[in-house]
Amino acid sequence: MTDAKNADDVAEVQKCERAYNRLRDELSKVIVGQSDVIEQVLVSMFAKGHALLEGVPGLAKTLLISSLAKSLHLTFKRIQFTPDLMPSDVTGTEVIQEDPETRQRGYRFLPGPIFANMLLADEINRTPPKTQAAMLEAMQERTVSAGGKMHQLPAPFFVLATQNPLEQEGTYPLPEAQLDRFLLHIKVDYPSGAEEWEVARRVTTGQMGEITPVLTGDEILQFQKLVTRVPVSDQVLGFAWALVRASRPGTKEAPDFVNRWVNWGAGPRGVLTLVSCAKARAILYGRYHATVGDVQAVAKPALRHRLAGNYAAQANGLNSEKLIDMLLEAIPADKKYEKPAA
């Protein structure tokens, strides 16, 4: 029985690798480059989490998400966040409706755009905190409360949000509590010279391909369950645990530079994110167990929104990216890690 189950898992891992390669091929018809961003978005989805994409305007963040939706057999909705957006515009509202037969009036819930498998929250930092908070329950519990009733969101459910780091006038920066709800904080950078040349050639000559769907919602749910069954050694778990413990100033595990330059470090969600995303990344590449290399690969998107430098760090030009690089150098990957005593 166990051997049969293991054989099924091996087949599922191979299926996941093939699906990942096909997804990349389909997205390459529209998106040039951005391979790391595509990988991190899919890691977030297979690890059953949400992702925040940050980059300057014009880097195809919205196009990437909408193209990904086309490559999956999923319902897709987009919300353009604006300062006048209300919570009910996101979650839905109750309306009075008259029954045509009995002529009785009653309340009926009209679902909002959040009731979709994939939700693009475009420029999420442009809406007030009240509307941002309406997303919290949906992102964490996968439910919406309206009129004293709980409404279940469809499965799978992902929120892929975007924000512009440049223009801060008229924006409402996401509070730490909501940032922590995003499994990964993905930075979208400028394309290389060759990639930008290819973008210009394709767009100006109309040579954009048609995307064919690759995965269904049920297959994604199967891959999410598969991620939970991927084995993680104490070495890998210990390395992720040590990274997170070392990010907290004032603790015995913190290096000197953390005590000197870090204002606050990652919470328990940090180690959960590192481990689950390392497992999801492993199956994307057809491997049956997570490695320290997987943890290192997801460290920046997993931790960059979970630790913050203080004023001294800013004065020395140290942002969260550089602090994470320093953490990766300070924590030995080849050390033997064991569960600490209670």
Summary of the structure (lengths in Angstrom):
residues: 342
radius of gyration: 21.7
end to end distance: 35.8
largest distance: 74.2
contacts: 1074
relative contact order: 0.15
helix: 48%
strand: 16%
